[in-house]
Amino acid sequence: MFGLRGSPSAGAGRKEILSRSSVMGVRGLQGFVGSTCPHICTVVNFKELAEHHRSKYPGCTPTIVVDAMCCLRYWYTPESWICGGQWREYFSALRDFVKTFTAVGIKLIFFFDGMVEQDKRDEWVKRRLKNNREISRIFHYIKSHKEQPGRNMFFIPSGLAVFTRFALKTLGQETLCSLQEADYEVASYGLQHNCLGILGEDTDYLIYDTCPYFSISELCLESLDTVMLCREKLCESLGLRVADLPLLACLLGNDIIPEGMFESFRYKCLSSYTSVKENFDKKGNIILAVSDHISKVLHLYQGEKKLEELLPLGPNKALFYKGMASYLLPGQKSPWVFQKPKGILTLDKQVISMSSDPESREEVPMCSDPESKQEVPMYSDPEPRQEVPMCTGPESRQEVPMCSDPESRQEVPMCSDPESRQEVPTCSDPEPRQEVPMCTGPQSRQEVLIWTDPESRQEILCTGHESKQEVPICTDPISKQKDSMCTHPGINQKLPVATDFEFKLEALMCTNPEIKQEDPTNVGPEIKQQVTMVSDTEILKIARTHHVQAESYLVYNIMSSGEIECSNTLEDELDQALPSQAFIYRPIRQRVYSLLLEDCQDVASTCPAVKEWFVYPGNPLRHPDLVRPLQMTVPGGTPSLKILWLNQEPEIQVRRLDTLLACFNLSSSREELQAVESPFQALCCLLIYLFVQVDTLCLEDLHAFIAQALCLQGKSTSQLVNLQPDYINPRAVQLGSLLVRGLTTLVLVNSACGFPWKMSDFMPWNIFDGKLFHQKYLQSEKGYAVEVLLEQNRSRLTKFHNLKAVVCKACMKENRRITGRAHWGSHHAGRWGRQGSSYHRTGSGYSRSSQGQPWRDQGPGSRQYEHDQWRRY
């Protein structure tokens, strides 16, 4: 495509990295646009676009919606990436990025993926397994050359997405975390808020009918030039309409539709295509052939026949329609889905438009504010079977949606108790202009209904609310950013920017278990047992708010769906001496599960298992690990979440800290840790836990961890840039990533406990630098004196010994004596080599457990893990 980056060599390298990662979206379309149809790409300047936008829309700030997950590789400009991350340099790069756009009056809205949708889990797994192979090559290179591989093998540092959220919030940017994969919410936000465009690197943005799409890989930050990819020009080149693009995307394959599903169909199109271009590659000709078939064959029968009559959908019919609907934003319809004529429903003289929910094929009528005169979108079935009648509440004089039983002909009201003055949760499209009240009654104490798409197994929680009250929400003391709200000119109320279009939290629906799913285009509801982990809707709403505003990590995922994931970490699968971070930090997560899922215990006092999709060597990711909560002991008893999150009394802060330490099983070290100054308190907590857990960590490792944290405080970004370790050690690489994953675990625990510590205390740019740690590790390994590690700084020497004493004393309480490697006998020496050829590390050298890790023998990805088997006691 176009080379717009400031440095030609750096730009070429960066584009190569981004192109390797740009497999998201429609298969083959990225290469097709770059090589076959370059005229689709137009060089534009953001400053000029912003000026034009201001003249066209006076008083409206030009806004760009940023798909942050697509931009991580672009933002990570430091040369070193292997040692655990150059976080000060990275933070500086983010600050420059934000300043450049702010200087020309452009507002940025950042979206991050908040969870992995079930439809895309297979694709997620496929990419993680591919990453595993890349990581194996990286470690092989390090061992062979003792240096960082070239940029062509670049792998983003662990935790980059998590800490980028907090970095952007620290820089005062509006940062949102999605309730499904972010691309849908990004496209929806851009369309509904008349944004200048979307900045990302995902060909799905060419398919969505939304605002313009700009390439992050082609952005030259100095000039603010980039490339705009025009979907209208794409359609012109292919002989299609914009409404045809979702059909083309599904036939080519995307993150929902496997590429192989229509492979034979594509080749059939190619064989009958008479305009094959000899100078085009095979994939380019396939795209042209499929487009030609759509325009010349399928268009002839559009509106007369259903797609299943025109395409070889077979058993994949439901998945195909799901893929089609995934591109329909609120208020949009597809002409390719056979629909019966619809009337217009009104609620108190309001016009209700019908739109399509990409996940739900069920019509979900929604009530609207009777004072508002704006249109309220309703989610529609691509091929609806029935109209949804409305009923009117006797007191409110507001029409209320009804749910009809097609078998009994009996109408069942969806909303109840119109006299209730409660304000109730809402369900709405991903980026609503107003909240849309759903249904509840004063007697409905946590009544829960679940409806499920039987093809995708997407379960939606429907919850009744007992009461509505304004409650203070405990937030991170460092966060000065209020909940981002959007306001529509016609509405005086403020509302959250992002909501869950799958209604996983707050949709109360009336469903009939007798409904049969015969047509996949009209997937109906189905009653299933409750799968939502927490039923306290007040607590869920708080967790959801923190999640959407990117103020927490994994908390809402655990409480709502009971399913979390963690991507790849730079871990050497052949090094049997160090366990995977997934297992080291699992006991902490298990205690957090116990805290968050306090109200889901059954009569046997056991909580359901949490599904963990954690990547570690030897895990084929065929199934999630089923991990049960682990009870913890908090001095004075475990406080409830309402106390931790809502109580603002000063003494509760002490209980929050007690709960956090209990999650690490370090309550006995509270006194020592309280004596440590910020920001080293959290670091010491993490180091104590690590050294108690893992016997193969030695005194030299401890010296390196503490020394780098102390020396970091006195170094500028430019000094860190110029720092160069003598060589790269594979064990130090893994230890750097291990510590950073520990910091993300601290974010989870701190969020769950009501923020007893400031988030800034364990942001890596404040306490960790990869190259600096690597340098201290190599020096410590060679036996350098502590004074050398601390760069002959006497003030650091006193702090060093104080921090070391805290860690060593706390470890001794757990019968863990930290010794130097020189003092290790044959018992320890054997732990540094391989312990058998199996990926499943089961030797006793793993941890404090003299019984090894029996759960590893059961094989990854399927077993239930209950007890803290890492601890000797």
Secondary structure as GFF3:
##gff-version 3
##sequence-region A 1 873
A	DSSP	alpha_helix	8	21	.	.	.	ID=ss1
A	DSSP	alpha_helix	29	31	.	.	.	ID=ss2
A	DSSP	pi_helix	32	36	.	.	.	ID=ss3
A	DSSP	three_ten_helix	38	40	.	.	.	ID=ss4
A	DSSP	beta_strand	41	45	.	.	.	ID=ss5
A	DSSP	alpha_helix	46	56	.	.	.	ID=ss6
A	DSSP	beta_strand	63	67	.	.	.	ID=ss7
A	DSSP	alpha_helix	68	75	.	.	.	ID=ss8
A	DSSP	alpha_helix	87	103	.	.	.	ID=ss9
A	DSSP	beta_strand	107	112	.	.	.	ID=ss10
A	DSSP	three_ten_helix	118	120	.	.	.	ID=ss11
A	DSSP	alpha_helix	121	145	.	.	.	ID=ss12
A	DSSP	three_ten_helix	151	153	.	.	.	ID=ss13
A	DSSP	alpha_helix	160	170	.	.	.	ID=ss14
A	DSSP	beta_strand	174	177	.	.	.	ID=ss15
A	DSSP	alpha_helix	182	192	.	.	.	ID=ss16
A	DSSP	beta_strand	197	200	.	.	.	ID=ss17
A	DSSP	alpha_helix	204	207	.	.	.	ID=ss18
A	DSSP	beta_strand	213	215	.	.	.	ID=ss19
A	DSSP	beta_strand	225	229	.	.	.	ID=ss20
A	DSSP	alpha_helix	231	238	.	.	.	ID=ss21
A	DSSP	three_ten_helix	242	244	.	.	.	ID=ss22
A	DSSP	alpha_helix	245	252	.	.	.	ID=ss23
A	DSSP	three_ten_helix	259	262	.	.	.	ID=ss24
A	DSSP	alpha_helix	263	272	.	.	.	ID=ss25
A	DSSP	alpha_helix	282	296	.	.	.	ID=ss26
A	DSSP	three_ten_helix	298	301	.	.	.	ID=ss27
A	DSSP	alpha_helix	307	310	.	.	.	ID=ss28
A	DSSP	three_ten_helix	314	316	.	.	.	ID=ss29
A	DSSP	alpha_helix	317	325	.	.	.	ID=ss30
A	DSSP	beta_strand	345	347	.	.	.	ID=ss31
A	DSSP	beta_strand	350	352	.	.	.	ID=ss32
A	DSSP	beta_strand	354	356	.	.	.	ID=ss33
A	DSSP	beta_strand	378	380	.	.	.	ID=ss34
A	DSSP	beta_strand	390	392	.	.	.	ID=ss35
A	DSSP	beta_strand	399	404	.	.	.	ID=ss36
A	DSSP	beta_strand	411	413	.	.	.	ID=ss37
A	DSSP	beta_strand	448	453	.	.	.	ID=ss38
A	DSSP	beta_strand	458	463	.	.	.	ID=ss39
A	DSSP	beta_strand	485	486	.	.	.	ID=ss40
A	DSSP	beta_strand	495	496	.	.	.	ID=ss41
A	DSSP	three_ten_helix	520	522	.	.	.	ID=ss42
A	DSSP	alpha_helix	537	548	.	.	.	ID=ss43
A	DSSP	alpha_helix	555	560	.	.	.	ID=ss44
A	DSSP	beta_strand	563	566	.	.	.	ID=ss45
A	DSSP	alpha_helix	581	584	.	.	.	ID=ss46
A	DSSP	alpha_helix	586	596	.	.	.	ID=ss47
A	DSSP	three_ten_helix	598	600	.	.	.	ID=ss48
A	DSSP	beta_strand	610	614	.	.	.	ID=ss49
A	DSSP	beta_strand	625	627	.	.	.	ID=ss50
A	DSSP	alpha_helix	641	646	.	.	.	ID=ss51
A	DSSP	alpha_helix	652	663	.	.	.	ID=ss52
A	DSSP	three_ten_helix	667	669	.	.	.	ID=ss53
A	DSSP	alpha_helix	670	674	.	.	.	ID=ss54
A	DSSP	alpha_helix	680	693	.	.	.	ID=ss55
A	DSSP	alpha_helix	699	712	.	.	.	ID=ss56
A	DSSP	alpha_helix	717	722	.	.	.	ID=ss57
A	DSSP	alpha_helix	730	752	.	.	.	ID=ss58
A	DSSP	three_ten_helix	759	762	.	.	.	ID=ss59
A	DSSP	alpha_helix	764	767	.	.	.	ID=ss60
A	DSSP	alpha_helix	770	781	.	.	.	ID=ss61
A	DSSP	alpha_helix	786	789	.	.	.	ID=ss62
A	DSSP	alpha_helix	794	813	.	.	.	ID=ss63
A	DSSP	three_ten_helix	821	823	.	.	.	ID=ss64
A	DSSP	alpha_helix	826	829	.	.	.	ID=ss65
A	DSSP	three_ten_helix	830	832	.	.	.	ID=ss66
A	DSSP	three_ten_helix	844	846	.	.	.	ID=ss67
A	DSSP	alpha_helix	854	857	.	.	.	ID=ss68
A	DSSP	beta_strand	864	865	.	.	.	ID=ss69
###
